[in-house]
Amino acid sequence: MRAISKMLGPIALGVAVLGAGQPVVAQTAARTSGAERTLIELSRQKWRWMAERNVDALAKLFDDQAIFVHMSRTMTKPQELEVISSRNIEYRQADIKDISVRFVGDTAIVASRIDLHAIVRGEVADNPFSVTETYVKQRGDWKLGALVFSKRSVPN
């Protein structure tokens, strides 16, 4: 935990985006390649930026054609950034329970189970989700092309 604290820094720890998922993530990271670790960290960073409402960093990460699926609503990049900056959804903490990466050519699929703690239109919303993030490598950088939340009926 101390090594992770030094890695993430005080701001990220204050946001506490990943606290509860450390044992599973640490075990997964020990078995993964450098590219997989890069994408796992990129996913973690994305959650931190969402919690911090860092729309400038998110705008660089999100591809212009990206789609975002929140249960029953599909949004574009500008819509997602507006939801975050306007605080319609305040991402507070994403406790990652499990995370994996698969590659298809220059496309990476990051699948995770999370408990998401958020404020939605002023109401506390703590929900278990399965999340699929699709990244595409463009000119040496990973860009997020899709972020899909599927609510799990039974938390685990």
Secondary structure, DSSP 8 states (H G I E B T S, - for coil): -HHHHHHHHHHHHHHTSSGGGHHHHHHHHHTS-HHHHHHHHHHHHHHHHHHHT-HHHHHHHEEEEEEEEETTEEEEHHHHHHHHHTTSEEEEEEEEEEEEEEEETTEEEEEEEEEEEEEETTEEEEEEEEEEEEEEEETTEEEEEEEEEEE-SS--
